[in-house]
Amino acid sequence: MSHNMKMNNNFFTIILFLFFSFSVSAEQWEWLLEEQAQAAVKLTSDTKSLLKYCKPCRGKPIELEVRQISMIKMRDGSYRFMLNGVPQDLAYLYYFTEGRWLNIAMALGLKTYGLDKVITK
């Protein structure tokens, strides 16, 4: 194998590692146990909107109208929280209660990284 091919392989390995390390760090509570998914559905079942906010992604909070909240079992046995038919990561969803937005994952006692428990809007 030539020196250039080795360098190209190393370069692509580093790029793949960076890609996967960034994508994994953004996902915190997308794959759930059945009990966690059930608790999230119960917690949010009466809400009219949820706030989606990924602070580590440096995004802006977006209020989403709730039309349907459910959970789905995946082939691997894990569960997903579904908002309007789209799977969501509980770490980046907030529900409105007592005049403020509370992080759903934290409200369920799930450990999160780099997030705010409360957002005032």
C-alpha positions as a Markdown table, in Angstrom:
| # | Residue | x | y | z |
|---|---|---|---|---|
| 1 | Met | 0.0 | 0.0 | 0.0 |
| 2 | Ser | 1.4 | 3.4 | -0.9 |
| 3 | His | 2.0 | 6.2 | 1.6 |
| 4 | Asn | -0.8 | 8.3 | 0.0 |
| 5 | Met | -3.3 | 5.5 | 0.3 |
| 6 | Lys | -2.5 | 5.1 | 4.0 |
| 7 | Met | -2.9 | 8.8 | 4.6 |
| 8 | Asn | -6.2 | 8.8 | 2.7 |
| 9 | Asn | -7.4 | 5.9 | 4.9 |
| 10 | Asn | -6.4 | 7.7 | 8.0 |
| 11 | Phe | -8.1 | 10.8 | 6.9 |
| 12 | Phe | -11.4 | 9.0 | 6.2 |
| 13 | Thr | -11.2 | 7.2 | 9.5 |
| 14 | Ile | -10.8 | 10.5 | 11.3 |
| 15 | Ile | -13.7 | 12.0 | 9.4 |
| 16 | Leu | -15.9 | 9.0 | 10.1 |
| 17 | Phe | -15.0 | 9.2 | 13.8 |
| 18 | Leu | -15.8 | 12.9 | 14.0 |
| 19 | Phe | -19.1 | 12.4 | 12.2 |
| 20 | Phe | -20.2 | 9.6 | 14.5 |
| 21 | Ser | -19.0 | 11.3 | 17.7 |
| 22 | Phe | -21.0 | 14.4 | 16.9 |
| 23 | Ser | -24.1 | 12.5 | 15.9 |
| 24 | Val | -24.0 | 10.4 | 19.0 |
| 25 | Ser | -23.5 | 13.3 | 21.3 |
| 26 | Ala | -26.7 | 15.0 | 20.0 |
| 27 | Glu | -28.8 | 12.0 | 20.7 |
| 28 | Gln | -29.6 | 11.5 | 24.4 |
| 29 | Trp | -33.1 | 10.0 | 24.9 |
| 30 | Glu | -34.3 | 9.0 | 21.5 |
| 31 | Trp | -34.3 | 5.2 | 22.2 |
| 32 | Leu | -36.3 | 4.4 | 25.3 |
| 33 | Leu | -37.4 | 1.6 | 27.5 |
| 34 | Glu | -41.2 | 0.9 | 27.4 |
| 35 | Glu | -41.7 | 2.5 | 30.8 |
| 36 | Gln | -39.9 | 5.7 | 29.8 |
| 37 | Ala | -41.9 | 6.1 | 26.6 |
| 38 | Gln | -45.2 | 5.4 | 28.5 |
| 39 | Ala | -44.3 | 8.0 | 31.1 |
| 40 | Ala | -43.4 | 10.6 | 28.5 |
| 41 | Val | -46.8 | 10.0 | 26.7 |
| 42 | Lys | -48.7 | 10.3 | 30.0 |
| 43 | Leu | -46.8 | 13.5 | 30.9 |
| 44 | Thr | -47.6 | 15.2 | 27.6 |
| 45 | Ser | -51.0 | 13.7 | 26.7 |
| 46 | Asp | -53.0 | 16.8 | 27.6 |
| 47 | Thr | -50.6 | 19.4 | 26.2 |
| 48 | Lys | -51.5 | 21.6 | 23.1 |
| 49 | Ser | -47.8 | 22.3 | 22.2 |
| 50 | Leu | -44.3 | 21.3 | 23.0 |
| 51 | Leu | -41.1 | 23.3 | 22.6 |
| 52 | Lys | -38.2 | 21.7 | 20.7 |
| 53 | Tyr | -34.9 | 23.1 | 21.7 |
| 54 | Cys | -31.4 | 21.6 | 21.1 |
| 55 | Lys | -29.1 | 23.9 | 23.1 |
| 56 | Pro | -25.9 | 21.8 | 22.2 |
| 57 | Cys | -26.9 | 22.2 | 18.5 |
| 58 | Arg | -27.2 | 26.0 | 19.1 |
| 59 | Gly | -30.6 | 26.0 | 17.6 |
| 60 | Lys | -33.5 | 28.2 | 18.5 |
| 61 | Pro | -36.6 | 27.0 | 20.5 |
| 62 | Ile | -39.4 | 26.1 | 18.2 |
| 63 | Glu | -43.0 | 25.7 | 19.4 |
| 64 | Leu | -44.7 | 22.6 | 17.9 |
| 65 | Glu | -48.4 | 22.1 | 17.8 |
| 66 | Val | -49.4 | 18.8 | 19.2 |
| 67 | Arg | -51.8 | 16.8 | 17.0 |
| 68 | Gln | -50.8 | 13.4 | 18.2 |
| 69 | Ile | -48.6 | 11.9 | 20.9 |
| 70 | Ser | -47.8 | 8.2 | 20.9 |
| 71 | Met | -45.0 | 5.7 | 21.2 |
| 72 | Ile | -43.8 | 3.0 | 18.9 |
| 73 | Lys | -41.9 | -0.2 | 19.5 |
| 74 | Met | -38.8 | -0.7 | 17.3 |
| 75 | Arg | -37.5 | -4.0 | 15.9 |
| 76 | Asp | -34.6 | -3.9 | 18.4 |
| 77 | Gly | -37.1 | -3.9 | 21.3 |
| 78 | Ser | -36.6 | -0.2 | 22.2 |
| 79 | Tyr | -39.3 | 2.4 | 22.1 |
| 80 | Arg | -39.6 | 5.9 | 20.5 |
| 81 | Phe | -41.7 | 8.8 | 21.6 |
| 82 | Met | -43.7 | 10.1 | 18.7 |
| 83 | Leu | -44.9 | 13.6 | 18.2 |
| 84 | Asn | -47.3 | 14.0 | 15.2 |
| 85 | Gly | -45.9 | 10.8 | 13.8 |
| 86 | Val | -42.3 | 11.8 | 14.0 |
| 87 | Pro | -39.8 | 10.2 | 16.5 |
| 88 | Gln | -38.4 | 12.8 | 19.0 |
| 89 | Asp | -35.5 | 12.9 | 21.5 |
| 90 | Leu | -37.0 | 13.6 | 24.9 |
| 91 | Ala | -33.9 | 15.5 | 25.9 |
| 92 | Tyr | -34.8 | 18.3 | 23.4 |
| 93 | Leu | -38.5 | 18.6 | 24.2 |
| 94 | Tyr | -40.1 | 20.8 | 26.8 |
| 95 | Tyr | -43.7 | 20.9 | 28.0 |
| 96 | Phe | -45.4 | 24.0 | 29.4 |
| 97 | Thr | -46.5 | 23.9 | 33.1 |
| 98 | Glu | -46.9 | 26.5 | 35.8 |
| 99 | Gly | -45.8 | 29.3 | 33.5 |
| 100 | Arg | -42.6 | 27.8 | 32.2 |
| 101 | Trp | -41.2 | 25.2 | 29.8 |
| 102 | Leu | -39.8 | 22.1 | 31.6 |
| 103 | Asn | -37.5 | 19.6 | 30.0 |
| 104 | Ile | -39.4 | 16.3 | 29.5 |
| 105 | Ala | -36.4 | 14.0 | 30.0 |
| 106 | Met | -35.4 | 15.8 | 33.2 |
| 107 | Ala | -39.0 | 15.8 | 34.5 |
| 108 | Leu | -38.9 | 12.0 | 34.1 |
| 109 | Gly | -35.6 | 11.7 | 36.0 |
| 110 | Leu | -33.5 | 10.9 | 32.9 |
| 111 | Lys | -29.9 | 12.2 | 33.0 |
| 112 | Thr | -29.1 | 14.8 | 30.3 |
| 113 | Tyr | -26.0 | 16.7 | 29.2 |
| 114 | Gly | -25.7 | 20.3 | 28.3 |
| 115 | Leu | -29.3 | 21.3 | 28.6 |
| 116 | Asp | -31.5 | 23.7 | 30.6 |
| 117 | Lys | -34.1 | 22.2 | 32.9 |
| 118 | Val | -36.4 | 25.2 | 32.5 |
| 119 | Ile | -36.9 | 27.7 | 29.7 |
| 120 | Thr | -38.8 | 30.9 | 30.1 |
| 121 | Lys | -40.0 | 32.3 | 26.9 |
